[in-house]
Amino acid sequence: MKADAVRLAAQAEAEAIKALRNNPGLVALTQAERWGGQLLRTTLPGGSIPMLDLNAN
């Protein structure tokens, strides 16, 4: 029973990884859904701000 549960969980995770790899829009959607609404308060010089795409159309 436990082995079946582990196998099913591994299969589900593998399918999720494949879906994310093949669909960058899904990655952006997942990030937006999980974002808590707070921007970073400090950044390092030359660092990036996650989820802030200044090159978007």
C-alpha positions as CSV (number, residue, x, y, z in Angstrom):
1,M,0.0,0.0,0.0
2,K,2.7,2.5,1.0
3,A,4.8,1.6,-2.1
4,D,1.8,2.3,-4.3
5,A,1.2,5.7,-2.7
6,V,4.9,6.6,-3.2
7,R,4.8,5.5,-6.8
8,L,1.6,7.5,-7.5
9,A,3.0,10.6,-5.8
10,A,6.2,10.3,-7.9
11,Q,4.2,9.9,-11.1
12,A,2.1,13.0,-10.2
13,E,5.2,15.0,-9.5
14,A,6.8,13.9,-12.8
15,E,3.7,14.9,-14.8
16,A,3.6,18.3,-13.0
17,I,7.3,18.9,-13.9
18,K,6.6,18.0,-17.6
19,A,3.6,20.4,-17.7
20,L,5.7,23.2,-16.3
21,R,8.6,22.5,-18.6
22,N,6.3,22.6,-21.7
23,N,4.3,25.6,-20.8
24,P,6.1,28.8,-19.5
25,G,2.7,30.5,-19.1
26,L,1.8,27.9,-16.5
27,V,5.0,28.7,-14.6
28,A,4.0,32.4,-14.6
29,L,0.5,31.6,-13.5
30,T,1.7,29.4,-10.7
31,Q,4.1,32.1,-9.5
32,A,1.3,34.7,-9.5
33,E,-1.1,32.4,-7.6
34,R,1.5,31.8,-4.9
35,W,2.8,35.4,-4.6
36,G,1.9,37.0,-1.3
37,G,1.7,40.5,-2.7
38,Q,4.9,41.8,-1.1
39,L,7.9,43.0,-3.1
40,L,11.4,42.6,-1.8
41,R,12.5,45.4,0.6
42,T,16.2,45.1,-0.2
43,T,18.0,44.1,-3.3
44,L,21.7,43.6,-4.1
45,P,23.3,45.9,-6.6
46,G,22.9,44.3,-10.0
47,G,20.4,41.9,-8.6
48,S,17.0,41.0,-10.2
49,I,13.5,41.5,-8.9
50,P,11.6,38.2,-9.3
51,M,8.4,38.3,-11.2
52,L,8.9,41.9,-12.5
53,D,9.4,41.6,-16.2
54,L,10.2,45.0,-17.6
55,N,10.6,43.6,-21.1
56,A,7.0,42.4,-21.4
57,N,5.0,43.7,-24.4
